[in-house]
């Protein structure tokens, strides 16, 4: 009988905690703060994603230079320089940029990285280019 009264008193004591209303108010405040901060973070997100384009184009530059030293000409075919395009985000992969060689001759080449998604939702897709002099330029800013 004594254990039964001890159990009843343990269940009747209230534990300190938060009510559902308090938790919902905190979540709403956090949501509002995120919505206020997001527009100022979009350029930073776009800049971080453009790093992928720069690195991929520098890799294409290195491969093209190696191909040039072996063949005395540049190529406009990515498989010829052993460059393999990663699966794009539109195809279920992780790459944000489509890499292509847009012109190649014995004197030079130009490669382009075009974004497949619009990072900031303004309808403009980011583009970067590199040439045989390793001149990396952003041709279409996003």
C-alpha positions in Angstrom: 0.0 0.0 0.0 2.9 2.3 0.8 4.5 1.9 -2.6 1.2 2.7 -4.3 1.0 6.1 -2.5 4.6 6.9 -3.3 3.9 6.2 -7.0 0.8 8.4 -6.9 2.7 11.3 -5.4 5.5 11.0 -8.0 3.0 11.2 -10.9 1.2 14.2 -9.3 4.4 16.3 -9.1 4.8 18.6 -12.1 8.1 18.8 -13.9 9.3 22.1 -15.2 9.1 22.5 -19.0 7.8 24.6 -21.8 4.2 24.7 -23.0 3.3 24.1 -26.7 2.5 27.8 -27.1 5.9 28.9 -25.9 7.7 26.5 -28.3 5.6 27.8 -31.2 6.3 31.4 -30.4 10.0 30.7 -30.4 9.8 28.8 -33.7 7.8 31.7 -35.3 10.4 34.2 -34.1 13.3 32.1 -35.5 11.4 31.8 -38.8 11.0 35.6 -39.1 14.7 36.1 -38.4 15.6 33.7 -41.1 13.3 35.4 -43.6 14.9 38.8 -42.8 18.5 37.5 -43.1 18.0 35.4 -46.3 18.1 38.2 -48.8 21.4 39.5 -47.5 22.9 36.0 -47.6 22.0 35.2 -51.3 25.0 37.0 -52.8 27.3 35.1 -50.4 25.7 31.8 -51.4 26.0 32.6 -55.1 29.7 33.5 -54.6 30.4 30.3 -52.8 28.8 28.2 -55.6 30.8 30.1 -58.3 33.9 28.7 -56.7 32.9 25.3 -58.2 33.0 26.9 -61.7 36.4 28.5 -61.1 37.9 25.2 -59.9 36.5 23.2 -62.8 37.7 25.7 -65.4 41.2 25.8 -63.9 41.2 22.0 -64.1 40.1 22.2 -67.8 42.9 24.7 -68.4 45.5 22.3 -66.9 44.2 19.4 -69.0 44.1 21.5 -72.2 47.7 22.6 -71.6 48.8 19.0 -71.2 47.0 18.1 -74.4 48.6 21.0 -76.2 52.2 19.9 -75.1 51.5 16.5 -76.5 49.7 17.4 -79.7 50.7 21.0 -80.5 47.0 22.0 -80.7 44.1 22.5 -78.3 40.9 20.3 -78.5 37.3 21.2 -78.2 36.3 17.7 -76.9 36.2 17.1 -73.2 36.8 13.4 -73.5 40.0 14.0 -75.4 41.5 15.7 -72.4 40.0 13.1 -70.0 37.6 15.6 -68.4 34.5 13.9 -67.0 31.5 16.2 -66.3 29.9 15.4 -63.0 26.2 14.8 -62.9 24.3 18.1 -62.8 21.8 19.0 -60.1 19.1 18.9 -62.8 20.1 15.2 -63.4 20.2 14.2 -59.7 23.8 15.0 -59.2 25.7 17.7 -57.2 27.4 19.8 -60.0 25.9 23.3 -60.4 27.8 24.2 -63.6 27.9 22.6 -67.1 31.4 22.7 -68.5 32.0 23.0 -72.2 34.8 24.0 -74.6 33.4 26.6 -76.9 36.3 27.1 -79.2 39.7 25.5 -79.8 42.5 25.9 -82.4 46.2 25.4 -82.6 46.6 28.9 -81.1 44.2 28.8 -78.2 41.0 27.7 -76.6 38.1 29.0 -74.6 36.1 27.0 -72.1 32.8 28.0 -70.4 31.0 27.0 -67.2 27.3 27.8 -67.2 25.1 27.5 -64.1 22.2 25.1 -64.5 20.2 26.6 -61.7 19.4 30.3 -60.9 21.0 30.8 -57.5 19.2 34.0 -56.6 16.0 33.6 -58.6 16.4 36.6 -60.8 16.3 34.6 -64.1 20.0 35.1 -64.9 22.3 32.1 -65.0 25.9 32.6 -63.9 28.6 32.0 -66.5 32.4 31.9 -66.3 35.1 31.5 -69.0 38.8 30.7 -69.2 41.2 30.9 -72.1 44.7 29.6 -73.0 46.3 32.4 -71.0 44.4 31.3 -67.8 42.4 34.4 -67.9 39.3 33.6 -65.8 36.4 36.0 -66.3 32.8 36.1 -65.2 30.9 36.8 -68.4 27.4 36.7 -66.9 27.2 37.7 -63.3 24.3 36.3 -61.2 
